[in-house]
Amino acid sequence: MADPDPTSSIHSARFTAQAHAVEDTLKEQTVGLVHLSDFRKRRAEALEQSQDGSGTSGATTPEGREGTPKPTFKKRGKGVKKAVLSFGDDEDGDEDGHVKARMIMAKAKSGNNDLDAPSAPTSGSELDTTILKKRLKANTTAPFIAKAQTKASLAKEAALKDTLRKEYIQLQEAVKATDFILPFVFYEGKDILGGKVRLKKGDFIWLFLEKARKLGAELAETGKGPGGAGGRRREWARISVDDLMVVRGEMIVPHHLDFHHFIVNAAVGYHGPLFPYSADVTTSTPARDLSRADSTSLPTGLTTADELHAVPATPDADVEGFSDDPALTKVIDRRWYEKNKHIYPMSVWEEYDASRDYSKGGRKDQEGNAFFFSSNR
């Protein structure tokens, strides 16, 4: 028998596939019993879709290709993760990312590779993903940022400040109770032997003047103090404290201030510290005051404050200020000073001002004339 016409077989296969496609569409759209008019309507729509090529068909073309391509869906790519602040947990991963990024960038930029040698394909997405893998790190050069203040931290800080304040107050009370010796002279145009007064660092200036005038009167009785012939005049005892004044170097020290003010503030004059005594407790500090002070401020050689109870009173020779120059501290009658303040050296004496820094600036006399020598002479 002769072979059938191949052209006719191709056309019959095409129409048969189309008929099968229409039937499949009707089966999918028709479920159960439907009205005749609805069935005809759906069949007509299926035929129109198959003729226009919009329907899905499983038929193949003469070349063996699919008649209607199936819709393709692109896979959603993974989004680039946001950079997260890192404090060193991902250092290894970051280093690997940097190495890969450098290698990929080098391959992309280099054009001198062997043409015959096969090269690994590098896509743009892989390059971007590898480069964007870098994570943020803490900036070590940024200034210090204080931690958030909570109620617990504020309460703890307030308690610590209160404890430190109490310790400082106890230490200063112990310092005020520490003994020191202040040698002095009486001055009326020349130095007159005065003596040495044992004081506490918390005593006021007027208390020193009171002891100084009584000491002058006692020395006059023994013939060793100031006075006329025989040294028995009691002129200094007759002068009230308000009519006396203290000159330390070239500074007139006010009565209402205490020695602790000058010591703890390291007050200076034109020639250095006015009272260069220690601002810490020493061996001259009474044991009852040391027991309330901090144990870290005990004198050298003593581990506890109780050890000082057996220590006898410190002799004058071992107390601060015993070997100081008496001429540095002058006790003067204020009435005599008012009469002779235009004469040198009274003309260069100045009233002490706590708000002024005497270590800087030029010096001037009472009339405003600048001195020709250095201010720190």
Sequence and secondary structure as in RCSB ss.txt:
>XXXX:A:sequence
MADPDPTSSIHSARFTAQAHAVEDTLKEQTVGLVHLSDFRKRRAEALEQSQDGSGTSGATTPEGREGTPKPTFKK
RGKGVKKAVLSFGDDEDGDEDGHVKARMIMAKAKSGNNDLDAPSAPTSGSELDTTILKKRLKANTTAPFIAKAQT
KASLAKEAALKDTLRKEYIQLQEAVKATDFILPFVFYEGKDILGGKVRLKKGDFIWLFLEKARKLGAELAETGKG
PGGAGGRRREWARISVDDLMVVRGEMIVPHHLDFHHFIVNAAVGYHGPLFPYSADVTTSTPARDLSRADSTSLPT
GLTTADELHAVPATPDADVEGFSDDPALTKVIDRRWYEKNKHIYPMSVWEEYDASRDYSKGGRKDQEGNAFFFSS
NR
>XXXX:A:secstr
     HHHHHHHHHHHHHHHHHHHHHHHH  S   HHHHHHHHHHHHHHHHHT S    B TTS BSS       
          BSSTTHHHHHHHHHHHHHHHHHHH   S SSS      HHHHHHHHTT   B  TTS        
HHHHHHHHHHHHHHHHHHHHHHHHHHT EEEEEEEEESSSEEEEEEEEEETT BHHHHHHHHHHHHHHHHHTTSS
SSSGGG   HHHHS GGGEEEEETTEEE TT BHHHHHHTT EETTEESS   SS  TTS HHHHTTS GGGS T
T SSGGGGGGS    GGGSTTTTS GGGEEEEEHHHHHHHTTSTTGGG EE  TTS TTSS  B TTS B SS T
T 
